[in-house]
Structures are given as C-alpha cells and as structure tokens.
Amino acid sequence: MKVLGYARVSTENQVKAGSLEDQKAQIRKFCELQGHELLEILCDAGLSALAERPAWNRAMQLAREGKIEAIVVTKLDRWGRSVKDLVTSIDELRRLGVHFISIGDNLDTSTPNGRLLFHILSAFAEFEREIIRERMQAGRERAKAQGKACHRPRKKLDEREIRRLYELGLSARDIGRIMGVSHNTILSRLREMGVRIR
C-alpha cells in the first residue's frame, strides 16, 4: 500500500528527547517489514493539546484527494486527542477508502481484526457521548429544580425602537447591528410583538 506516516509530540522536551525521531524510525521499520511504500512522514511538533495541527490537516487533505491508501502512526494518542476525535477522523478515512494503522495498538483497519477493534472503539465513543449527554441533562434538571437559569439571560432591548426601525424599512440584520445583537434575536422579538415579518 501507498502509506503516509504521521508523528506528533506535544512538548518541546519530547522533541529534544528524540520522541519524534523514535516515532519516525518505528514507522519506517514497520513499512519496510510489511512491504508498504512509505511516501513521507508528516510531523507536528511542540504543540499544545489545543493548538492547530498543520501536518495532521495535510494528512487528511491527502486522504481526501485520494493520494494515499493508508495512514500509519506509532500509537493512537499520536493521531487523536480524545476517543471522539479518533473515531470521527478514522471513520472519515474509512469512508474515503483510506486504511488506518496504529503500530503499538495492533490496529489495522485493512484487516477484519482491525475493523472489529475500530467498531469497539466507536462503541466506547458513543457510550462516552451518551454519558456526557445524561450528565448535562441531569445538571440542567438540577439547576431548574433549584430555580437557576439554564440559559443565557434575556438581553434587555427597546422593543418600541425595534418596531419603529423595522417599520421604517430597516432589515433585521441592520437593526441587530444598531442594537448590538444578532439578526435572529431581532426576528424573534418582532415575532413576539406580533409583527409580520417581510
């Protein structure tokens, strides 16, 4: 297969310690042993968890352009920063016909075992999402029971002025700019006042 290697370190210390070079060496050795054609290894280095990952974005772009058949990493956490992140991106690769291989996790979506492992990973991601949804809903219900607002406070606006400007022919977008709110807020207030939206 024509494969693209991807390596990432999240701190400058890891760069200095040679972690990036170690990852690249593992990817080269794996591709050589498996008979894959390694096109190149893209690297993101010295980046915080929330920073942009230009090499990762480039890898996904090459996949979308159909220029690679697989992406190889040394460990899952080098590719994704959360289970959800991993599943979403690997699922996109699968839809593009690009396989994903994680050497250290024995995950290779070109094999039946690798696909099974990916489905298990997907199930855990869905479970994680459900747990988060349930906790958020429970939190909202608890706050509501305690009389706390579960939404942003309603912005005080001069509704007579909104109506006047609208009747003068200004658009909801223009009124929103004047009032410092979105045009959707203006449209919502106009509807509440019973004004027919043009």
N, CA, C and O of each residue as an XYZ file, in Angstrom:
792
protein
N       0.834     -1.199      0.000
C       0.000      0.000      0.000
C       0.872      1.253      0.000
O       1.991      1.246      0.512
N       0.342      2.325     -0.580
C       0.993      3.630     -0.500
C       0.546      4.269      0.807
O      -0.621      4.625      0.971
N       1.485      4.409      1.734
C       1.112      4.892      3.053
C       1.798      6.204      3.404
O       2.869      6.536      2.897
N       1.138      6.930      4.287
C       1.656      8.185      4.813
C       1.899      7.966      6.299
O       1.018      7.469      7.001
N       3.073      8.326      6.786
C       3.350      8.248      8.214
C       2.981      9.552      8.883
O       3.074     10.621      8.279
N       2.558      9.461     10.141
C       2.259     10.674     10.901
C       2.835     10.520     12.302
O       2.630      9.499     12.960
N       3.560     11.543     12.753
C       4.148     11.533     14.095
C       3.834     12.854     14.772
O       3.732     13.895     14.122
N       3.684     12.797     16.085
C       3.374     14.031     16.824
C       3.967     13.981     18.221
O       3.939     12.946     18.886
N       4.501     15.108     18.653
C       4.881     15.299     20.053
C       4.211     16.574     20.525
O       4.003     17.504     19.745
N       3.875     16.613     21.806
C       3.112     17.756     22.301
C       3.935     18.753     23.097
O       3.432     19.820     23.449
N       5.183     18.432     23.389
C       6.019     19.386     24.125
C       7.396     19.490     23.488
O       7.848     18.568     22.808
N       8.051     20.606     23.709
C       9.403     20.807     23.187
C      10.376     19.807     23.806
O      11.332     19.383     23.156
N      10.128     19.427     25.077
C      11.004     18.454     25.741
C      10.989     17.115     25.018
O      12.018     16.451     24.889
N       9.785     16.722     24.540
C       9.682     15.468     23.802
C      10.449     15.546     22.489
O      11.028     14.557     22.040
N      10.451     16.735     21.871
C      11.212     16.921     20.631
C      12.693     16.723     20.922
O      13.391     16.002     20.209
N      13.166     17.387     22.002
C      14.582     17.302     22.364
C      14.973     15.892     22.789
O      16.101     15.462     22.550
N      14.044     15.171     23.417
C      14.337     13.819     23.907
C      14.371     12.796     22.771
O      14.715     11.635     22.993
N      14.021     13.219     21.569
C      14.092     12.324     20.420
C      12.839     11.521     20.154
O      12.854     10.605     19.332
N      11.733     11.856     20.850
C      10.487     11.104     20.670
C      10.005     11.130     19.220
O       9.505     10.130     18.706
N      10.160     12.274     18.572
C       9.729     12.404     17.175
C      10.559     11.492     16.274
O      10.013     10.813     15.404
N      11.858     11.475     16.477
C      12.735     10.606     15.679
C      12.440      9.130     15.944
O      12.501      8.308     15.030
N      12.117      8.796     17.203
C      11.767      7.411     17.552
C      10.516      6.975     16.789
O      10.465      5.876     16.236
N       9.503      7.854     16.767
C       8.266      7.540     16.051
C       8.536      7.334     14.563
O       8.038      6.385     13.958
N       9.323      8.225     13.986
C       9.640      8.121     12.557
C      10.382      6.823     12.242
O      10.115      6.180     11.226
N      11.323      6.438     13.123
C      12.081      5.198     12.920
C      11.163      3.978     12.988
O      11.303      3.050     12.192
N      10.219      3.979     13.941
C       9.263      2.864     14.064
C       8.389      2.748     12.819
O       8.135      1.647     12.329
N       7.931      3.897     12.309
C       7.076      3.897     11.119
C       7.855      3.365      9.913
O       7.336      2.549      9.152
N       9.088      3.822      9.740
C       9.914      3.344      8.610
C      10.129      1.836      8.686
O       9.987      1.130      7.688
N      10.475      1.348      9.882
C      10.739     -0.077     10.066
C       9.486     -0.912      9.791
O       9.559     -1.951      9.134
N       8.341     -0.455     10.294
C       7.081     -1.168     10.095
C       6.759     -1.271      8.604
O       6.422     -2.347      8.109
N       6.864     -0.152      7.896
C       6.539     -0.134      6.464
C       7.484     -1.037      5.672
O       7.070     -1.713      4.730
N       8.745     -1.037      6.062
C       9.731     -1.891      5.396
C       9.388     -3.366      5.598
O       9.434     -4.150      4.650
N       9.041     -3.751      6.849
C       8.710     -5.144      7.163
C       7.417     -5.592      6.479
O       7.298     -6.746      6.066
N       6.450     -4.679      6.361
C       5.152     -5.026      5.776
C       5.119     -4.862      4.254
O       4.149     -5.253      3.606
N       6.178     -4.285      3.690
C       6.234     -4.087      2.241
C       5.392     -2.927      1.747
O       5.005     -2.890      0.579
N       5.102     -1.972      2.636
C       4.334     -0.788      2.237
C       5.269      0.258      1.648
O       6.429      0.364      2.046
N       4.756      1.024      0.702
C       5.522      2.130      0.127
C       5.263      3.378      0.976
O       4.175      3.952      0.935
N       6.273      3.786      1.744
C       6.145      4.960      2.606
C       6.437      6.208      1.785
O       7.576      6.436      1.378
N       5.408      7.014      1.543
C       5.556      8.212      0.726
C       6.297      9.315      1.475
O       7.223      9.928      0.943
N       5.882      9.556      2.709
C       6.546     10.545      3.562
C       5.999     10.424      4.978
O       4.994      9.753      5.210
N       6.666     11.075      5.914
C       6.188     11.126      7.300
C       5.960     12.591      7.636
O       6.887     13.401      7.605
N       4.717     12.919      7.958
C       4.378     14.282      8.357
C       4.463     14.384      9.872
O       4.104     13.445     10.582
N       4.936     15.518     10.366
C       5.142     15.685     11.813
C       4.570     16.993     12.337
O       4.712     18.049     11.722
N       3.918     16.892     13.494
C       3.516     18.065     14.264
C       4.337     18.029     15.540
O       4.305     17.037     16.269
N       5.069     19.093     15.818
C       5.975     19.085     16.970
C       5.837     20.319     17.841
O       5.608     21.426     17.355
N       5.982     20.100     19.153
C       5.982     21.202     20.110
C       4.669     21.945     20.188
O       4.642     23.156     20.404
N       3.565     21.209     20.010
C       2.259     21.854     20.014
C       1.470     21.501     21.264
O       1.557     20.381     21.766
N       0.709     22.450     21.759
C      -0.165     22.169     22.895
C      -1.351     21.357     22.404
O      -1.585     21.241     21.201
N      -2.093     20.797     23.344
C      -3.234     19.942     23.003
C      -4.300     20.682     22.212
O      -5.026     20.074     21.426
N      -4.399     22.003     22.415
C      -5.453     22.766     21.750
C      -4.981     23.470     20.482
O      -5.772     24.112     19.793
N      -3.693     23.349     20.177
C      -3.142     24.066     19.023
C      -3.554     23.412     17.709
O      -3.985     22.260     17.669
N      -3.408     24.179     16.645
C      -3.650     23.647     15.313
C      -2.588     22.595     14.983
O      -1.463     22.660     15.479
N      -2.955     21.637     14.151
C      -2.003     20.598     13.747
C      -1.891     20.621     12.224
O      -2.613     19.889     11.546
N      -1.001     21.445     11.676
C      -0.912     21.571     10.221
C      -0.582     20.265      9.510
O      -1.127     19.997      8.440
N       0.303     19.442     10.083
C       0.661     18.178      9.427
C      -0.527     17.218      9.431
O      -0.767     16.515      8.449
N      -1.267     17.190     10.536
C      -2.475     16.347     10.621
C      -3.491     16.781      9.566
O      -4.083     15.950      8.877
N      -3.681     18.091      9.454
C      -4.612     18.622      8.444
C      -4.154     18.248      7.041
O      -4.975     17.921      6.185
N      -2.856     18.296      6.804
C      -2.291     17.924      5.498
C      -2.535     16.451      5.218
O      -2.867     16.078      4.093
N      -2.373     15.609      6.238
C      -2.608     14.164      6.074
C      -4.062     13.910      5.668
O      -4.331     13.115      4.767
N      -4.991     14.586      6.334
C      -6.413     14.409      5.998
C      -6.695     14.925      4.586
O      -7.506     14.342      3.866
N      -6.037     16.006      4.187
C      -6.225     16.549      2.843
C      -5.744     15.554      1.785
O      -6.415     15.347      0.774
N      -4.587     14.942      2.017
C      -4.056     13.945      1.078
C      -5.000     12.750      0.968
O      -5.171     12.176     -0.107
N      -5.609     12.384      2.099
C      -6.582     11.284      2.093
C      -7.801     11.669      1.253
O      -8.293     10.868      0.458
N      -8.280     12.896      1.435
C      -9.454     13.362      0.687
C      -9.169     13.455     -0.808
O     -10.065     13.285     -1.634
N      -7.917     13.726     -1.142
C      -7.532     13.820     -2.555
C      -7.234     12.455     -3.170
O      -6.931     12.368     -4.360
N      -7.317     11.400     -2.380
C      -7.097     10.037     -2.880
C      -5.647      9.733     -3.221
O      -5.378      8.872     -4.058
N      -4.709     10.425     -2.585
C      -3.293     10.250     -2.908
C      -2.604      9.195     -2.035
O      -1.454      8.836     -2.286
N      -3.311      8.699     -1.007
C      -2.725      7.678     -0.130
C      -3.732      6.558      0.092
O      -4.938      6.745     -0.070
N      -3.213      5.391      0.467
C      -4.079      4.247      0.755
C      -4.189      3.966      2.246
O      -5.122      3.293      2.685
N      -3.243      4.477      3.027
C      -3.269      4.250      4.477
C      -2.449      5.304      5.201
O      -1.553      5.925      4.629
N      -2.778      5.491      6.481
C      -2.004      6.353      7.370
C      -1.477      5.468      8.496
O      -2.213      4.664      9.068
N      -0.176      5.630      8.808
C       0.464      4.825      9.859
C       0.953      5.731     10.979
O       1.614      6.741     10.736
N       0.614      5.353     12.216
C       1.102      6.061     13.405
C       1.683      5.029     14.368
O       1.454      3.830     14.208
N       2.430      5.489     15.362
C       3.001      4.537     16.328
C       2.004      4.188     17.419
O       1.983      3.053     17.895
N       1.163      5.159     17.828
C       0.166      4.938     18.880
C      -1.064      5.772     18.565
O      -0.961      6.814     17.919
N      -2.231      5.315     19.020
C      -3.478      6.033     18.776
C      -3.434      7.469     19.296
O      -3.953      8.378     18.648
N      -2.813      7.680     20.470
C      -2.812      9.028     21.043
C      -1.945     10.010     20.263
O      -2.000     11.214     20.515
N      -1.148      9.517     19.322
C      -0.391     10.422     18.448
C      -1.310     11.009     17.379
O      -1.059     12.107     16.882
N      -2.375     10.283     17.020
C      -3.295     10.722     15.959
C      -4.458     11.537     16.511
O      -4.791     12.589     15.965
N      -5.074     11.064     17.583
C      -6.245     11.747     18.132
C      -6.048     12.140     19.573
O      -5.291     11.505     20.307
N      -6.745     13.210     19.981
C      -6.575     13.718     21.340
C      -7.696     13.290     22.269
O      -7.669     13.601     23.460
N      -8.693     12.572     21.731
C      -9.782     12.017     22.544
C     -10.358     10.854     21.755
O     -10.091     10.713     20.562
N     -11.149     10.022     22.421
C     -11.779      8.882     21.739
C     -12.673      9.393     20.619
O     -12.679      8.844     19.517
N     -13.429     10.452     20.910
C     -14.335     11.026     19.907
C     -13.550     11.520     18.696
O     -13.935     11.271     17.554
N     -12.449     12.222     18.952
C     -11.584     12.749     17.889
C     -11.058     11.602     17.020
O     -11.065     11.681     15.791
N     -10.607     10.544     17.682
C     -10.085      9.380     16.964
C     -11.141      8.751     16.071
O     -10.927      8.544     14.876
N     -12.287      8.452     16.677
C     -13.346      7.748     15.941
C     -13.836      8.573     14.761
O     -14.037      8.041     13.669
N     -14.031      9.874     14.977
C     -14.527     10.741     13.902
C     -13.569     10.760     12.717
O     -13.987     10.602     11.569
N     -12.281     10.955     13.001
C     -11.304     11.050     11.903
C     -11.063      9.705     11.226
O     -10.948      9.642     10.002
N     -10.986      8.623     12.012
C     -10.758      7.298     11.416
C     -11.971      6.881     10.583
O     -11.831      6.236      9.544
N     -13.168      7.261     11.055
C     -14.379      6.948     10.295
C     -14.394      7.704      8.975
O     -14.825      7.164      7.956
N     -13.929      8.943      8.983
C     -13.840      9.703      7.726
C     -12.850      9.028      6.778
O     -13.119      8.898      5.584
N     -11.702      8.596      7.314
C     -10.719      7.894      6.480
C     -11.338      6.637      5.874
O     -11.138      6.342      4.696
N     -12.098      5.895      6.697
C     -12.744      4.659      6.217
C     -13.683      4.970      5.055
O     -13.701      4.249      4.057
N     -14.468      6.054      5.186
C     -15.392      6.435      4.106
C     -14.640      6.836      2.842
O     -15.149      6.677      1.733
N     -13.421      7.360      3.015
C     -12.590      7.759      1.874
C     -11.832      6.580      1.269
O     -11.158      6.730      0.250
N     -11.945      5.394      1.903
C     -11.227      4.215      1.416
C      -9.771      4.200      1.831
O      -8.950      3.523      1.212
N      -9.444      4.951      2.889
C      -8.066      5.006      3.398
C      -7.994      4.227      4.709
O      -8.765      4.486      5.633
N      -7.074      3.280      4.785
C      -6.916      2.472      5.997
C      -6.128      3.242      7.046
O      -5.380      4.167      6.732
N      -6.314      2.835      8.309
C      -5.598      3.457      9.421
C      -4.867      2.369     10.196
O      -5.452      1.353     10.571
N      -3.581      2.598     10.429
C      -2.757      1.607     11.121
C      -2.062      2.259     12.316
O      -1.351      3.253     12.169
N      -2.281      1.682     13.507
C      -1.561      2.111     14.706
C      -0.678      0.947     15.136
O      -1.174     -0.074     15.612
N       0.628      1.104     14.966
C       1.580      0.015     15.199
C       1.499     -0.522     16.631
O       1.364     -1.728     16.835
N       1.581      0.362     17.609
C       1.629     -0.060     19.008
C       0.334     -0.602     19.557
O       0.335     -1.273     20.589
N      -0.789     -0.324     18.882
C      -2.096     -0.786     19.368
C      -2.638     -1.961     18.557
O      -3.765     -2.405     18.779
N      -1.822     -2.473     17.603
C      -2.253     -3.574     16.729
C      -3.590     -3.287     16.061
O      -4.437     -4.171     15.936
N      -3.769     -2.042     15.634
C      -4.991     -1.646     14.940
C      -4.652     -1.409     13.477
O      -3.819     -0.564     13.147
N      -5.305     -2.162     12.608
C      -5.113     -2.022     11.159
C      -6.469     -2.227     10.518
O      -6.946     -3.358     10.424
N      -7.099     -1.142     10.074
C      -8.460     -1.243      9.546
C      -8.546     -1.930      8.189
O      -9.632     -2.070      7.628
N      -7.391     -2.362      7.659
C      -7.430     -3.143      6.408
C      -7.670     -4.624      6.703
O      -7.852     -5.420      5.782
N      -7.669     -4.998      7.998
C      -7.882     -6.399      8.397
C      -9.202     -6.543      9.158
O      -9.681     -5.576      9.750
N      -9.796     -7.748      9.146
C     -11.039     -7.962      9.908
C     -10.871     -7.668     11.399
O     -11.745     -7.057     12.014
N      -9.738     -8.106     11.986
C      -9.497     -7.839     13.411
C      -9.403     -6.341     13.692
O      -9.927     -5.858     14.696
N      -8.734     -5.613     12.803
C      -8.597     -4.168     12.962
C      -9.929     -3.462     12.869
O     -10.191     -2.519     13.614
N     -10.783     -3.920     11.945
C     -12.112     -3.320     11.809
C     -12.949     -3.594     13.050
O     -13.699     -2.728     13.501
N     -12.822     -4.805     13.605
C     -13.553     -5.146     14.830
C     -13.111     -4.234     15.974
O     -13.944     -3.707     16.711
N     -11.795     -4.050     16.120
C     -11.261     -3.184     17.170
C     -11.765     -1.759     16.996
O     -12.079     -1.077     17.972
N     -11.841     -1.309     15.732
C     -12.337      0.044     15.478
C     -13.807      0.163     15.882
O     -14.216      1.183     16.438
N     -14.607     -0.883     15.603
C     -16.031     -0.855     15.982
C     -16.185     -0.812     17.501
O     -17.079     -0.142     18.018
N     -15.316     -1.524     18.214
C     -15.342     -1.488     19.677
C     -15.004     -0.074     20.160
O     -15.647      0.457     21.065
N     -13.996      0.515     19.547
C     -13.597      1.885     19.871
C     -14.760      2.847     19.619
O     -15.013      3.741     20.427
N     -15.466      2.663     18.501
C     -16.622      3.501     18.162
C     -17.717      3.365     19.201
O     -18.348      4.349     19.586
N     -17.942      2.113     19.662
C     -18.976      1.871     20.674
C     -18.636      2.604     21.971
O     -19.518      3.170     22.617
N     -17.352      2.591     22.351
C     -16.935      3.312     23.552
C     -17.124      4.809     23.385
O     -17.516      5.495     24.328
N     -16.848      5.320     22.195
C     -17.023      6.757     21.938
C     -18.498      7.137     22.054
O     -18.830      8.175     22.626
N     -19.380      6.298     21.513
C     -20.818      6.555     21.598
C     -21.281      6.489     23.052
O     -22.091      7.305     23.493
N     -20.760      5.515     23.789
C     -21.076      5.378     25.216
C     -20.646      6.641     25.967
O     -21.387      7.155     26.805
N     -19.445      7.134     25.662
C     -18.914      8.348     26.286
C     -19.829      9.541     26.001
O     -20.120     10.336     26.895
N     -20.284      9.660     24.739
C     -21.186     10.758     24.366
C     -22.503     10.677     25.133
O     -23.017     11.694     25.599
N     -23.059      9.446     25.266
C     -24.324      9.254     25.983
C     -24.193      9.641     27.453
O     -25.077     10.286     28.017
N     -23.072      9.237     28.071
C     -22.829      9.565     29.481
C     -22.763     11.083     29.661
O     -23.341     11.628     30.601
N     -22.053     11.761     28.752
C     -21.936     13.222     28.825
C     -23.307     13.876     28.669
O     -23.638     14.810     29.399
N     -24.116     13.379     27.703
C     -25.461     13.919     27.487
C     -26.320     13.760     28.732
O     -27.024     14.682     29.144
N     -26.247     12.549     29.334
C     -27.046     12.280     30.539
C     -26.635     13.199     31.692
O     -27.488     13.712     32.416
N     -25.328     13.405     31.857
C     -24.847     14.279     32.935
C     -25.286     15.717     32.714
O     -25.670     16.411     33.656
N     -25.226     16.165     31.449
C     -25.646     17.535     31.141
C     -27.139     17.709     31.408
O     -27.561     18.724     31.962
N     -27.942     16.708     31.010
C     -29.389     16.773     31.233
C     -29.703     16.779     32.725
O     -30.549     17.545     33.185
N     -29.012     15.915     33.481
C     -29.219     15.866     34.937
C     -28.836     17.200     35.567
O     -29.517     17.675     36.476
N     -27.750     17.808     35.090
C     -27.317     19.110     35.601
C     -28.340     20.195     35.322
O     -28.614     21.037     36.178
N     -28.916     20.174     34.097
C     -29.944     21.159     33.749
C     -31.181     21.000     34.631
O     -31.752     21.981     35.107
N     -31.588     19.726     34.843
C     -32.776     19.464     35.666
C     -32.540     19.879     37.114
O     -33.438     20.418     37.761
N     -31.337     19.631     37.624
C     -30.990     20.016     38.991
C     -31.014     21.541     39.127
O     -31.547     22.076     40.100
N     -30.434     22.231     38.147
C     -30.410     23.696     38.171
C     -31.824     24.261     38.090
O     -32.151     25.233     38.771
N     -32.657     23.650     37.259
C     -34.039     24.103     37.100
C     -34.813     23.933     38.403
O     -35.582     24.806     38.807
N     -34.589     22.772     39.061
C     -35.267     22.497     40.331
C     -34.844     23.486     41.413
O     -35.615     23.780     42.326
N     -33.616     24.001     41.309
C     -33.102     24.972     42.285
C     -33.427     26.412     41.887
O     -33.015     27.364     42.549
N     -34.171     26.547     40.796
C     -34.583     27.877     40.351
C     -33.521     28.656     39.610
O     -33.637     29.872     39.451
N     -32.484     27.969     39.153
C     -31.405     28.635     38.418
C     -31.737     28.677     36.930
O     -32.389     27.778     36.400
N     -31.281     29.725     36.275
C     -31.492     29.855     34.827
C     -30.556     28.892     34.099
O     -29.375     28.795     34.432
N     -31.087     28.187     33.109
C     -30.285     27.229     32.335
C     -29.943     27.766     30.957
O     -29.551     27.015     30.064
N     -30.092     29.037     30.799
C     -29.808     29.659     29.503
C     -29.220     31.042     29.750
O     -29.202     31.542     30.875
N     -28.742     31.642     28.670
C     -28.219     32.997     28.815
C     -29.353     33.948     29.204
O     -30.475     33.802     28.718
N     -29.072     34.914     30.072
C     -30.125     35.859     30.450
C     -30.619     36.625     29.222
O     -29.850     36.964     28.322
N     -31.901     36.880     29.216
C     -32.519     37.606     28.102
C     -32.008     39.043     28.091
O     -32.034     39.732     29.111
N     -31.549     39.479     26.939
C     -31.000     40.832     26.808
C     -32.141     41.844     26.772
O     -33.134     41.667     26.067
N     -31.971     42.899     27.546
C     -32.988     43.957     27.563
C     -32.818     44.819     26.310
O     -31.755     45.387     26.059
N     -33.903     44.896     25.533
C     -33.884     45.691     24.304
C     -35.106     46.596     24.274
O     -36.152     46.260     24.829
N     -34.970     47.732     23.632
C     -36.086     48.656     23.465
C     -36.942     48.152     22.302
O     -36.648     48.395     21.132
N     -38.007     47.444     22.669
C     -38.835     46.805     21.638
C     -39.578     47.825     20.775
O     -39.818     47.584     19.591
N     -39.944     48.972     21.375
C     -40.604     50.019     20.578
C     -39.670     50.540     19.494
O     -40.085     50.814     18.368
N     -38.373     50.673     19.869
C     -37.379     51.153     18.905
C     -37.161     50.124     17.798
O     -36.987     50.484     16.634
N     -37.171     48.847     18.164
C     -37.035     47.769     17.166
C     -38.177     47.843     16.164
O     -37.970     47.795     14.951
N     -39.401     47.962     16.704
C     -40.587     48.043     15.833
C     -40.502     49.276     14.927
O     -40.782     49.189     13.731
N     -40.115     50.425     15.498
C     -40.035     51.671     14.739
C     -39.041     51.550     13.580
O     -39.339     51.934     12.449
N     -37.842     51.003     13.884
C     -36.818     50.848     12.855
C     -37.257     49.874     11.769
O     -36.981     50.079     10.586
N     -37.943     48.812     12.185
C     -38.410     47.813     11.222
C     -39.468     48.419     10.298
O     -39.482     48.162      9.094
N     -40.355     49.229     10.887
C     -41.411     49.867     10.093
C     -40.847     50.944      9.171
O     -41.467     51.278      8.161
N     -39.676     51.491      9.508
C     -39.004     52.461      8.635
C     -38.346     51.772      7.435
O     -37.899     52.431      6.496
N     -38.294     50.444      7.479
C     -37.745     49.695      6.351
C     -36.381     49.083      6.574
O     -35.825     48.480      5.656
N     -35.817     49.221      7.784
C     -34.517     48.608      8.069
C     -34.673     47.100      8.188
O     -35.700     46.614      8.662
N     -33.661     46.363      7.761
C     -33.699     44.901      7.871
C     -33.376     44.477      9.299
O     -32.834     45.256     10.083
N     -33.718     43.225      9.629
C     -33.409     42.686     10.964
C     -31.902     42.704     11.195
O     -31.444     42.924     12.317
N     -31.139     42.474     10.139
C     -29.672     42.481     10.246
C     -29.160     43.884     10.606
O     -28.288     44.035     11.461
N     -29.719     44.910      9.935
C     -29.316     46.293     10.218
C     -29.698     46.698     11.641
O     -28.921     47.349     12.339
N     -30.899     46.306     12.061
C     -31.348     46.637     13.422
C     -30.470     45.922     14.443
O     -30.120     46.482     15.482
N     -30.122     44.684     14.134
C     -29.243     43.911     15.021
C     -27.906     44.606     15.206
O     -27.374     44.652     16.314
N     -27.360     45.149     14.118
C     -26.083     45.875     14.202
C     -26.224     47.109     15.102
O     -25.349     47.400     15.918
N     -27.320     47.814     14.941
C     -27.561     49.018     15.744
C     -27.706     48.663     17.225
O     -27.178     49.354     18.096
N     -28.434     47.570     17.496
C     -28.724     47.169     18.884
C     -27.614     46.317     19.507
O     -27.600     46.092     20.717
N     -26.687     45.848     18.669
C     -25.597     45.015     19.193
C     -25.994     43.582     19.472
O     -25.448     42.943     20.371
N     -26.961     43.069     18.692
C     -27.397     41.673     18.838
C     -27.478     41.037     17.452
O     -27.313     41.714     16.437
N     -27.732     39.735     17.420
C     -27.840     39.047     16.131
C     -29.177     39.366     15.470
O     -30.129     39.776     16.134
N     -29.233     39.173     14.159
C     -30.497     39.422     13.443
C     -31.566     38.420     13.870
O     -32.757     38.725     13.815
N     -31.142     37.210     14.301
C     -32.114     36.216     14.782
C     -32.817     36.700     16.049
O     -34.007     36.450     16.240
N     -32.063     37.403     16.923
C     -32.664     37.958     18.140
C     -33.717     38.993     17.767
O     -34.798     39.030     18.356
N     -33.396     39.837     16.779
C     -34.348     40.861     16.324
C     -35.595     40.204     15.746
O     -36.715     40.602     16.067
N     -35.403     39.199     14.895
C     -36.549     38.499     14.298
C     -37.424     37.857     15.376
O     -38.652     37.886     15.295
N     -36.769     37.278     16.387
C     -37.500     36.644     17.479
C     -38.348     37.658     18.237
O     -39.505     37.390     18.559
N     -37.765     38.830     18.522
C     -38.517     39.871     19.248
C     -39.677     40.406     18.409
O     -40.762     40.661     18.933
N     -39.446     40.574     17.108
C     -40.518     41.050     16.230
C     -41.684     40.066     16.225
O     -42.848     40.466     16.263
N     -41.356     38.765     16.176
C     -42.421     37.744     16.188
C     -43.190     37.794     17.508
O     -44.416     37.686     17.526
N     -42.454     37.960     18.614
C     -43.100     38.041     19.940
C     -44.053     39.221     20.009
O     -45.081     39.154     20.683
N     -43.713     40.315     19.307
C     -44.559     41.504     19.292
C     -45.720     41.379     18.295
O     -46.573     42.262     18.202
N     -45.733     40.282     17.565
C     -46.798     40.075     16.592
C     -46.602     40.822     15.300
O     -47.551     41.003     14.537
N     -45.369     41.267     15.036
C     -45.076     41.990     13.796
C     -44.925     40.979     12.673
O     -44.243     39.965     12.816
N     -45.571     41.272     11.555
C     -45.490     40.386     10.396
C     -44.122     40.567      9.739
O     -43.750     41.674      9.349
N     -43.376     39.460      9.621
C     -42.041     39.521      9.062
C     -42.117     39.587      7.533
O     -42.777     38.766      6.896
N     -41.443     40.559      6.970
C     -41.497     40.716      5.500
C     -40.376     39.918      4.845
O     -40.251     39.921      3.620
